[in-house]
Amino acid sequence: MKPIIIIRNLKKSYGSNHVLDGFNMELNEGENLVIMGKSGSGKSVMIKCLIGLEDADSGSIEVMGKDILKLEQEEMDDLRTEIGFLFQGSALYDSMSVRENLEFPLRRHTKKFGIIEDTTPLVTEALRNVGLEHAIDLMPNELSGGMKRRIALARTLILQPKIILYDEPTTGLDPITSKEIIMLMKSVQEKYKTSSVIITHDVDCARVISNRMILLVDGINYAEGTFEELASSTDPKVKAFFK
């Protein structure tokens, strides 16, 4: 499999706090890679460095063959249109309807799609993919937590990204809704052949969704393998994730 993201020896510190201390990672095309780590272990910092929201102290980050640490702002903005991000809190715009939330990225990224006079077919298709076509004219305050997460995923998919970054996709959801979101993520991968990085504390999510996993401990990729390989490890630091 061909790597679509390559991170080498990534380091990021805040004063004396070495959050990332030589982190390495590869994401292959069409793969779901789960990253697990304790709170404060550097998962979110790594994602922010990956999309250029934080500057790494050293190391290299290559996304789709481009060294993002060397890109100009316009080049970085273009690359971000190929990367979808599902925020932990969904991050819908409260003052916009579902339709307007999905139209927003289309109107912002005219360089990729051109000026679209009628966005309804694209919005409807994105909502159909997450099973919420009927919610097109609802406001965010009329949606349940699970519906908001689905709408946020639809907004991500509407830009047809090659890579999707999921930040704790099941946090705050009840077990039934969590399972629905997990299965939706699997169907997205199968339908669109996306490559995904999934940050999660949810062991059930990791078991179902992951093709491969990385355990982030002490600023490095401490352990790497399939769910079954890591879950059967006798290493105390690895076993702690699966209790």
Backbone torsions as a table, in degrees:
resi	resn	phi	psi	omega
1	MET	NA	145.5	-177.6
2	LYS	-90.3	127.9	177.2
3	PRO	-67.7	136.2	176.6
4	ILE	-105.1	-21.2	171.4
5	ILE	-132.0	133.6	175.2
6	ILE	-131.2	119.9	175.9
7	ILE	-114.7	129.8	-178.4
8	ARG	-127.8	124.2	170.7
9	ASN	50.2	44.9	-176.8
10	LEU	-74.4	127.6	179.2
11	LYS	-127.0	136.1	177.5
12	LYS	-149.8	122.4	-179.7
13	SER	-125.3	152.6	170.9
14	TYR	-121.6	98.1	-173.3
15	GLY	64.9	-125.2	-179.1
16	SER	-88.6	0.1	-179.8
17	ASN	-90.0	104.2	-178.8
18	HIS	-87.1	89.9	-174.8
19	VAL	-69.8	-50.7	174.0
20	LEU	-114.0	128.1	-170.5
21	ASP	-131.0	49.0	-179.0
22	GLY	107.1	42.1	-176.6
23	PHE	-76.6	135.0	177.6
24	ASN	-123.5	144.0	-179.5
25	MET	-160.3	144.0	169.1
26	GLU	-130.5	134.2	172.0
27	LEU	-113.5	123.8	-179.3
28	ASN	-89.9	157.0	178.0
29	GLU	-59.3	132.7	176.5
30	GLY	75.5	12.8	-174.7
31	GLU	-104.8	146.6	168.4
32	ASN	-102.6	111.3	-179.5
33	LEU	-108.2	119.1	178.2
34	VAL	-95.4	133.7	174.4
35	ILE	-116.6	122.5	178.1
36	MET	-117.7	144.6	177.7
37	GLY	-170.3	155.9	179.0
38	LYS	-64.0	161.7	175.0
39	SER	-57.0	133.2	-179.4
40	GLY	82.7	7.6	-176.9
41	SER	-81.0	-11.6	176.8
42	GLY	111.7	7.6	-178.2
43	LYS	-61.9	-50.3	-178.5
44	SER	-67.7	-35.2	177.5
45	VAL	-63.2	-41.7	179.0
46	MET	-61.0	-44.1	179.6
47	ILE	-63.1	-41.6	-179.9
48	LYS	-64.2	-38.3	175.5
49	CYS	-66.1	-38.5	-178.1
50	LEU	-61.3	-37.7	-178.2
51	ILE	-102.3	11.3	172.6
52	GLY	80.0	16.5	177.2
53	LEU	-85.4	-19.9	174.1
54	GLU	-127.3	143.4	176.5
55	ASP	-89.3	125.7	176.3
56	ALA	-70.6	149.8	175.8
57	ASP	-73.5	-38.9	178.0
58	SER	-163.7	172.2	-177.4
59	GLY	105.1	-173.3	-179.3
60	SER	-137.3	145.9	176.5
61	ILE	-132.6	115.7	180.0
62	GLU	-113.9	123.0	179.5
63	VAL	-121.9	119.1	-178.1
64	MET	50.4	43.3	175.8
65	GLY	82.2	2.3	-178.2
66	LYS	-112.3	132.0	176.1
67	ASP	-79.5	104.2	-172.0
68	ILE	-69.8	-19.4	179.3
69	LEU	-72.7	-10.0	-179.3
70	LYS	-113.5	2.7	-176.4
71	LEU	-80.8	144.3	170.0
72	GLU	-73.5	164.1	-175.1
73	GLN	-58.0	-43.1	-179.3
74	GLU	-64.4	-39.0	178.3
75	GLU	-66.2	-38.3	178.4
76	MET	-66.0	-40.6	178.4
77	ASP	-62.1	-40.6	178.0
78	ASP	-63.9	-41.6	-179.4
79	LEU	-65.0	-35.9	-178.8
80	ARG	-64.5	-22.3	177.3
81	THR	-69.4	-15.8	178.2
82	GLU	-95.2	-0.8	-177.0
83	ILE	-120.8	115.0	175.7
84	GLY	-90.3	146.6	-178.1
85	PHE	-132.0	120.1	176.3
86	LEU	-100.9	106.8	-176.5
87	PHE	-72.6	152.1	-179.6
88	GLN	-58.2	-39.8	-178.5
89	GLY	-96.7	15.3	-179.9
90	SER	73.6	-38.6	174.0
91	ALA	56.9	40.8	172.6
92	LEU	-76.5	152.0	176.9
93	TYR	-81.9	115.4	-173.2
94	ASP	-62.0	-30.4	-176.2
95	SER	-85.5	-1.7	-178.8
96	MET	-111.5	145.3	173.5
97	SER	-70.0	171.2	176.5
98	VAL	-57.0	-45.2	178.7
99	ARG	-56.5	-47.9	-177.1
100	GLU	-68.1	-34.3	176.2
101	ASN	-61.8	-39.5	-179.1
102	LEU	-78.2	-29.7	178.1
103	GLU	-71.3	-28.8	-173.1
104	PHE	-53.4	-52.9	179.3
105	PRO	-63.9	-31.7	178.4
106	LEU	-65.1	-39.8	-179.6
107	ARG	-75.0	-26.0	179.6
108	ARG	-78.3	-35.5	-172.2
109	HIS	-106.6	59.3	-179.5
110	THR	-69.4	-21.3	179.0
111	LYS	-64.9	-33.3	-178.9
112	LYS	-84.0	-39.6	-172.5
113	PHE	-111.8	-10.6	-172.3
114	GLY	77.2	-176.3	178.5
115	ILE	-86.3	118.5	-177.2
116	ILE	-99.6	114.8	-177.9
117	GLU	-69.9	-43.9	-178.4
118	ASP	-120.2	104.3	-177.8
119	THR	-86.0	-8.0	-173.0
120	THR	-55.5	-45.1	179.8
121	PRO	-60.0	-40.5	-180.0
122	LEU	-69.0	-42.2	179.2
123	VAL	-63.8	-45.0	-179.1
124	THR	-62.5	-42.7	180.0
125	GLU	-63.6	-43.2	179.4
126	ALA	-61.7	-41.7	179.1
127	LEU	-69.9	-35.8	177.8
128	ARG	-62.4	-35.7	-179.8
129	ASN	-64.7	-24.8	179.7
130	VAL	-110.0	10.4	175.1
131	GLY	72.6	27.4	-177.0
132	LEU	-132.3	36.4	-180.0
133	GLU	-57.9	-32.8	-177.5
134	HIS	-71.4	-13.1	-175.2
135	ALA	-92.7	11.1	-170.0
136	ILE	-56.7	-33.7	-176.2
137	ASP	-108.1	13.0	176.3
138	LEU	-80.6	159.5	174.2
139	MET	-97.2	154.5	-178.6
140	PRO	-53.2	-34.6	-179.3
141	ASN	-72.1	-5.8	176.4
142	GLU	-97.6	2.8	-175.8
143	LEU	-105.9	146.6	172.1
144	SER	-76.2	170.9	178.9
145	GLY	-59.4	-42.3	178.9
146	GLY	-66.1	-38.4	178.4
147	MET	-65.4	-40.8	178.2
148	LYS	-60.2	-41.6	179.9
149	ARG	-64.6	-38.1	178.1
150	ARG	-68.0	-41.3	178.4
151	ILE	-64.2	-40.4	177.9
152	ALA	-61.8	-38.2	177.4
153	LEU	-67.9	-39.6	176.9
154	ALA	-61.2	-41.4	178.5
155	ARG	-64.3	-34.1	175.8
156	THR	-68.6	-43.9	-176.1
157	LEU	-69.3	-25.0	-174.1
158	ILE	-64.9	-22.6	177.5
159	LEU	-87.4	1.0	178.1
160	GLN	53.0	54.9	-177.6
161	PRO	-73.2	153.9	175.0
162	LYS	-85.8	-25.5	-177.8
163	ILE	-127.5	138.2	173.7
164	ILE	-123.8	131.8	176.8
165	LEU	-108.2	119.6	-179.9
166	TYR	-105.9	124.6	178.2
167	ASP	-106.9	103.1	179.5
168	GLU	48.9	62.3	-172.3
169	PRO	-65.0	-20.1	-177.4
170	THR	-109.3	1.5	-178.8
171	THR	-61.2	134.0	176.5
172	GLY	81.0	2.9	-179.3
173	LEU	-103.8	149.6	176.4
174	ASP	-70.0	161.1	-175.0
175	PRO	-55.2	-39.2	-178.7
176	ILE	-67.5	-45.8	179.4
177	THR	-66.3	-37.6	177.5
178	SER	-58.7	-43.8	179.3
179	LYS	-63.5	-38.5	178.4
180	GLU	-63.5	-42.0	179.4
181	ILE	-65.6	-41.0	179.0
182	ILE	-61.1	-46.1	-179.9
183	MET	-67.1	-32.4	176.0
184	LEU	-65.5	-41.6	177.3
185	MET	-61.0	-40.2	177.9
186	LYS	-63.8	-41.8	-178.9
187	SER	-67.9	-34.3	176.6
188	VAL	-62.7	-44.9	179.0
189	GLN	-61.3	-43.3	-177.3
190	GLU	-69.0	-38.8	-176.4
191	LYS	-76.9	-43.7	-172.5
192	TYR	-103.6	-4.1	179.9
193	LYS	56.7	36.2	179.6
194	THR	-72.9	157.7	171.6
195	SER	-107.3	129.5	-171.0
196	SER	-131.3	142.0	168.2
197	VAL	-109.7	124.7	-176.6
198	ILE	-119.1	114.3	174.0
199	ILE	-91.3	124.7	-177.9
200	THR	-155.7	152.7	168.6
201	HIS	-101.5	-4.9	-171.7
202	ASP	-84.8	106.3	-177.3
203	VAL	-63.3	-38.9	178.4
204	ASP	-63.3	-40.5	176.9
205	CYS	-60.6	-46.9	-179.1
206	ALA	-61.2	-40.5	-178.6
207	ARG	-63.1	-42.7	-175.0
208	VAL	-79.0	-41.8	-166.7
209	ILE	-93.0	-25.0	-168.6
210	SER	-80.8	137.5	163.0
211	ASN	-88.0	-29.7	-179.4
212	ARG	-155.4	156.4	-178.1
213	MET	-132.3	152.0	171.0
214	ILE	-127.4	133.0	174.0
215	LEU	-102.2	118.7	-177.5
216	LEU	-93.2	110.7	-178.6
217	VAL	-135.6	131.9	177.5
218	ASP	55.5	35.5	173.9
219	GLY	80.7	4.7	-179.2
220	ILE	-130.6	165.2	171.9
221	ASN	-78.5	90.1	-171.7
222	TYR	-66.1	-39.2	-179.6
223	ALA	-144.6	149.1	-176.2
224	GLU	-146.8	140.3	178.6
225	GLY	162.6	-171.2	175.6
226	THR	-75.0	166.5	178.1
227	PHE	-57.5	-45.2	-177.4
228	GLU	-63.1	-40.5	-179.9
229	GLU	-63.8	-44.8	-177.6
230	LEU	-73.6	-38.7	-178.5
231	ALA	-64.9	-24.4	-179.5
232	SER	-96.3	5.2	-179.1
233	SER	-67.7	148.5	176.3
234	THR	-98.7	-0.6	177.9
235	ASP	-68.0	124.0	-177.7
236	PRO	-56.8	-37.7	-179.7
237	LYS	-67.8	-32.8	178.3
238	VAL	-78.7	-43.9	-178.8
239	LYS	-59.0	-31.3	-177.9
240	ALA	-60.4	-25.7	-180.0
241	PHE	-75.7	-19.3	-170.6
242	PHE	-114.6	15.0	178.1
243	LYS	-76.0	NA	NA
